[in-house]
Amino acid sequence: MRPVIQNRASHIEFHPHPLMKNPHVQTLLGAFWQGRWPDYQAQQHQVALPDGDALVLHDDCPESWNPGDRITMLVHGLGGCHQSNYMVRISDKLKQIGVRCFRLDLRGCGAGKQLATRPFHAGCSDDASAAVQFLADHCPGSPCTIVGFSMGGNIVLKLAGESGAETPGNLDSAFAVAPPVDLASCCDNMSLGLNRLYDRNFVRSLIRHVKARDITHPDPDGVFFEKLPAKLREFDSTFTAPLAGFDSVEDYYARASAGPLLKDIRIPTHILTAADDPLVPIEIFSTFDLSDTISMQTAEHGGHLGFMACYKQVADRRWMDLQVIQWIQKLGHTAAVDFNSPVRSNAS
């Protein structure tokens, strides 16, 4: 039986510290303020894909978890992996409320660097679907929530929209934070003003990723390094689109964007965004119809995956984490843990 979530859920308002309202401050603090780091204790599972590539799932299982209890799969954003700050923190907190959490490394990312010949991309919902089906086989009878961040959020929403009521495995709910549901618009937005710094940073990171990939999977023609791309659109045109099987970068952005599929989502789904997100302009969400199973929450501030709150509101300042945890708690069968009390998480 699928959980029932009201279409417009009520949530506490986000209150950033007065010195942290700037969206770039929020974004950078959210990305680089690590806090304490828990020891890695996850068990790794490989998910074989039909084309011979493989994904890696990192299994964080609480001692209190029993077969049939809820599980969650986290999907990282562009340039991320299972070790991304938000992935580690939220998995640790889910573990505290008794939810078994699987952190997914997309193709060629994290522990899966040498397990893929094709690249990950913003529309690889088929890979996410394969991982969800693996979890259904590995944890039979356990309802599954998928949570995606930034690019991972787009993947999660695309999967939910494509599936409609016939979701893979035991998938019954979804949560997306700052999803770029219109990839072309988001890419154009990153060419404006200070946002160009993020554009360059993403490209540098992706070039390093491709060079590392080139060691184990050489490009026989060397075409990808004739001229290093300076913008994300150039990178996607030169590398992502052709290797992922798209006709062009325009074809990639059009077919991989989750926006047109939001109206087709049939499982309870929550979208968390910030009105001042420098990477995902809030205006894009008004161009798409939302199904009545989607609840959407927009904070006035928060930047991109930032949402660094004042201490009085959230003990470890991670308001985004709290929204994910509370939403999953509403699905039921979780322990009652108050993350607003003095910091409990090892990954705060």
LUMFI-964509 format. One record per residue (C-alpha): x, z negated, y; residue number from 1; residue in three letters. Coordinates in steps of 0.05 Angstrom, whole numbers, m for minus. Layout:
N
PT        x        z        y   num   residu
PT        X        Z        Y   NUM      ala
...
! end
This chain:
348
PT        x        z        y   num   residu
PT        0        0        0     1      met
PT       29       21       67     2      arg
PT       36      m31      123     3      pro
PT      m12      m25      181     4      val
PT       18      m27      250     5      ile
PT      m22      m21      314     6      gln
PT       m8       43      352     7      asn
PT       13        7      416     8      arg
PT       49      m56      395     9      ala
PT       63     m111      446    10      ser
PT      135     m133      454    11      his
PT      173     m179      501    12      ile
PT      199     m146      564    13      glu
PT      274     m133      568    14      phe
PT      311     m174      621    15      his
PT      383     m152      632    16      pro
PT      433     m196      667    17      his
PT      432     m179      743    18      pro
PT      503     m152      737    19      leu
PT      485     m109      676    20      met
PT      428      m67      702    21      lys
PT      469       m4      712    22      asn
PT      455       43      654    23      pro
PT      529       61      645    24      his
PT      548      m13      642    25      val
PT      493      m24      591    26      gln
PT      516       36      550    27      thr
PT      590       18      550    28      leu
PT      579      m56      537    29      leu
PT      533      m40      480    30      gly
PT      584        6      449    31      ala
PT      648      m33      459    32      phe
PT      630     m107      462    33      trp
PT      639     m123      389    34      gln
PT      632     m198      384    35      gly
PT      647     m233      319    36      arg
PT      653     m188      258    37      trp
PT      629     m208      188    38      pro
PT      672     m194      127    39      asp
PT      655     m129       91    40      tyr
PT      620     m149       27    41      gln
PT      576      m88       14    42      ala
PT      573      m51      m51    43      gln
PT      582       25      m45    44      gln
PT      538       77      m77    45      his
PT      548      152      m77    46      gln
PT      488      198      m68    47      val
PT      500      266      m99    48      ala
PT      471      325      m61    49      leu
PT      447      391      m91    50      pro
PT      504      431      m60    51      asp
PT      559      387      m89    52      gly
PT      572      343      m28    53      asp
PT      558      269      m29    54      ala
PT      536      213       17    55      leu
PT      556      140       15    56      val
PT      508       81       20    57      leu
PT      535       11       36    58      his
PT      491      m41        3    59      asp
PT      485     m109       37    60      asp
PT      442     m150       m9    61      cys
PT      421     m222        8    62      pro
PT      421     m274      m48    63      glu
PT      347     m287      m36    64      ser
PT      327     m214      m48    65      trp
PT      285     m199     m110    66      asn
PT      267     m132     m142    67      pro
PT      206     m105     m106    68      gly
PT      223     m137      m39    69      asp
PT      231      m93       23    70      arg
PT      294      m52       34    71      ile
PT      319      m18       97    72      thr
PT      365       42      107    73      met
PT      403       49      173    74      leu
PT      425      117      198    75      val
PT      482      120      250    76      his
PT      489      164      311    77      gly
PT      538      219      331    78      leu
PT      610      196      322    79      gly
PT      587      134      283    80      gly
PT      589      109      212    81      cys
PT      572       46      172    82      his
PT      624        9      214    83      gln
PT      590       23      281    84      ser
PT      576      m42      318    85      asn
PT      500      m35      315    86      tyr
PT      501      m18      241    87      met
PT      542      m79      223    88      val
PT      503     m127      268    89      arg
PT      434     m106      247    90      ile
PT      451     m103      174    91      ser
PT      478     m174      178    92      asp
PT      415     m198      213    93      lys
PT      369     m164      164    94      leu
PT      408     m198      109    95      lys
PT      391     m264      142    96      gln
PT      317     m251      137    97      ile
PT      322     m231       64    98      gly
PT      319     m155       74    99      val
PT      367     m115       31   100      arg
PT      400      m64       77   101      cys
PT      435        1       61   102      phe
PT      480       31      115   103      arg
PT      484      107      106   104      leu
PT      547      147      120   105      asp
PT      525      218      136   106      leu
PT      565      276      108   107      arg
PT      640      269      120   108      gly
PT      632      203      158   109      cys
PT      660      134      143   110      gly
PT      673      124       69   111      ala
PT      649      195       55   112      gly
PT      704      232       93   113      lys
PT      729      268       31   114      gln
PT      662      277       m3   115      leu
PT      633      334       39   116      ala
PT      651      406       55   117      thr
PT      591      418      100   118      arg
PT      583      380      166   119      pro
PT      531      328      184   120      phe
PT      484      349      240   121      his
PT      425      323      280   122      ala
PT      373      356      235   123      gly
PT      399      336      166   124      cys
PT      333      303      145   125      ser
PT      342      332       75   126      asp
PT      404      289       66   127      asp
PT      367      227       91   128      ala
PT      310      244       43   129      ser
PT      359      248      m15   130      ala
PT      385      179        4   131      ala
PT      315      150        7   132      val
PT      299      179      m61   133      gln
PT      363      149      m89   134      phe
PT      341       81      m63   135      leu
PT      273       89      m97   136      ala
PT      309      101     m163   137      asp
PT      359       44     m150   138      his
PT      306       m6     m125   139      cys
PT      241       15     m159   140      pro
PT      179      m14     m127   141      gly
PT      214      m35      m63   142      ser
PT      180       m9        1   143      pro
PT      232       23       47   144      cys
PT      239       25      123   145      thr
PT      288       74      154   146      ile
PT      320       57      221   147      val
PT      358      110      261   148      gly
PT      401      104      323   149      phe
PT      410      160      374   150      ser
PT      423      223      331   151      met
PT      404      182      270   152      gly
PT      338      168      304   153      gly
PT      324      242      310   154      asn
PT      340      250      236   155      ile
PT      293      193      218   156      val
PT      235      221      260   157      leu
PT      246      292      233   158      lys
PT      243      266      162   159      leu
PT      179      227      176   160      ala
PT      147      287      211   161      gly
PT      165      337      156   162      glu
PT      140      290      102   163      ser
PT       73      272      133   164      gly
PT       35      228       84   165      ala
PT       78      250       25   166      glu
PT      142      213       41   167      thr
PT      201      212       m7   168      pro
PT      214      153      m52   169      gly
PT      182       89      m27   170      asn
PT      189      104       47   171      leu
PT      131       71       85   172      asp
PT      156       59      156   173      ser
PT      207       82      208   174      ala
PT      241       58      271   175      phe
PT      281      101      320   176      ala
PT      324       78      378   177      val
PT      340      128      434   178      ala
PT      326      189      392   179      pro
PT      345      256      424   180      pro
PT      282      291      402   181      val
PT      296      352      445   182      asp
PT      369      368      430   183      leu
PT      376      425      480   184      ala
PT      350      383      538   185      ser
PT      394      324      519   186      cys
PT      455      369      514   187      cys
PT      439      399      583   188      asp
PT      431      329      611   189      asn
PT      501      310      589   190      met
PT      530      364      633   191      ser
PT      505      328      696   192      leu
PT      544      279      739   193      gly
PT      577      220      705   194      leu
PT      543      240      640   195      asn
PT      598      292      632   196      arg
PT      644      234      612   197      leu
PT      601      221      551   198      tyr
PT      601      295      535   199      asp
PT      677      298      536   200      arg
PT      683      234      495   201      asn
PT      637      260      441   202      phe
PT      675      326      437   203      val
PT      742      291      432   204      arg
PT      715      247      376   205      ser
PT      686      307      339   206      leu
PT      750      347      345   207      ile
PT      789      289      315   208      arg
PT      736      287      260   209      his
PT      744      362      246   210      val
PT      820      357      245   211      lys
PT      817      300      195   212      ala
PT      768      342      154   213      arg
PT      814      402      158   214      asp
PT      867      364      119   215      ile
PT      823      360       56   216      thr
PT      779      421       70   217      his
PT      822      471      107   218      pro
PT      791      527      147   219      asp
PT      825      589      118   220      pro
PT      813      631      180   221      asp
PT      831      578      231   222      gly
PT      775      600      276   223      val
PT      753      531      297   224      phe
PT      818      516      333   225      phe
PT      832      582      369   226      glu
PT      804      548      431   227      lys
PT      785      475      433   228      leu
PT      714      464      458   229      pro
PT      706      423      522   230      ala
PT      631      410      516   231      lys
PT      585      388      461   232      leu
PT      545      453      465   233      arg
PT      610      492      455   234      glu
PT      628      449      395   235      phe
PT      560      458      364   236      asp
PT      563      533      376   237      ser
PT      633      540      346   238      thr
PT      630      489      290   239      phe
PT      564      454      274   240      thr
PT      515      512      277   241      ala
PT      554      563      234   242      pro
PT      577      513      181   243      leu
PT      508      481      175   244      ala
PT      475      549      165   245      gly
PT      442      561      232   246      phe
PT      441      629      266   247      asp
PT      464      602      333   248      ser
PT      469      538      373   249      val
PT      401      554      403   250      glu
PT      372      561      332   251      asp
PT      405      495      313   252      tyr
PT      377      456      371   253      tyr
PT      307      486      362   254      ala
PT      302      474      287   255      arg
PT      337      407      285   256      ala
PT      297      373      342   257      ser
PT      245      323      318   258      ala
PT      200      329      380   259      gly
PT      152      382      353   260      pro
PT      143      342      290   261      leu
PT      123      276      322   262      leu
PT       49      295      318   263      lys
PT       55      301      242   264      asp
PT       82      231      227   265      ile
PT       34      192      183   266      arg
PT       73      128      169   267      ile
PT       78       69      218   268      pro
PT      135       88      265   269      thr
PT      164       54      327   270      his
PT      206       88      381   271      ile
PT      249       46      428   272      leu
PT      277       79      491   273      thr
PT      304       62      559   274      ala
PT      279       96      623   275      ala
PT      350       99      649   276      asp
PT      383      125      586   277      asp
PT      440      171      611   278      pro
PT      441      212      547   279      leu
PT      368      218      527   280      val
PT      324      232      589   281      pro
PT      258      195      583   282      ile
PT      220      257      608   283      glu
PT      229      293      541   284      ile
PT      180      246      506   285      phe
PT      123      268      552   286      ser
PT      129      340      528   287      thr
PT      109      324      456   288      phe
PT       45      298      425   289      asp
PT       52      233      386   290      leu
PT       13      217      324   291      ser
PT      m32      156      325   292      asp
PT       16      120      277   293      thr
PT       72      119      329   294      ile
PT       82       61      376   295      ser
PT      130       74      434   296      met
PT      165       22      476   297      gln
PT      203       40      539   298      thr
PT      246      m11      576   299      ala
PT      261        0      650   300      glu
PT      335      m13      636   301      his
PT      380      m11      575   302      gly
PT      423       51      579   303      gly
PT      438       86      513   304      his
PT      438       36      455   305      leu
PT      456      m19      504   306      gly
PT      398      m67      518   307      phe
PT      446     m124      534   308      met
PT      399     m180      555   309      ala
PT      411     m244      594   310      cys
PT      430     m303      551   311      tyr
PT      365     m340      565   312      lys
PT      325     m284      534   313      gln
PT      367     m270      472   314      val
PT      421     m317      450   315      ala
PT      471     m263      431   316      asp
PT      446     m215      485   317      arg
PT      429     m161      433   318      arg
PT      356     m147      452   319      trp
PT      356      m81      414   320      met
PT      372     m118      349   321      asp
PT      316     m167      362   322      leu
PT      265     m110      369   323      gln
PT      286      m79      303   324      val
PT      285     m146      267   325      ile
PT      217     m168      295   326      gln
PT      185     m101      279   327      trp
PT      209     m105      206   328      ile
PT      186     m177      202   329      gln
PT      116     m154      220   330      lys
PT      117     m111      158   331      leu
PT      117     m175      118   332      gly
PT      157     m207       61   333      his
PT      215     m230      104   334      thr
PT      244     m298      120   335      ala
PT      227     m332      186   336      ala
PT      292     m332      225   337      val
PT      293     m346      300   338      asp
PT      349     m303      331   339      phe
PT      333     m329      400   340      asn
PT      361     m398      381   341      ser
PT      436     m411      389   342      pro
PT      473     m351      360   343      val
PT      463     m348      285   344      arg
PT      490     m279      268   345      ser
PT      562     m270      245   346      asn
PT      562     m203      279   347      ala
PT      538     m223      348   348      ser
! end
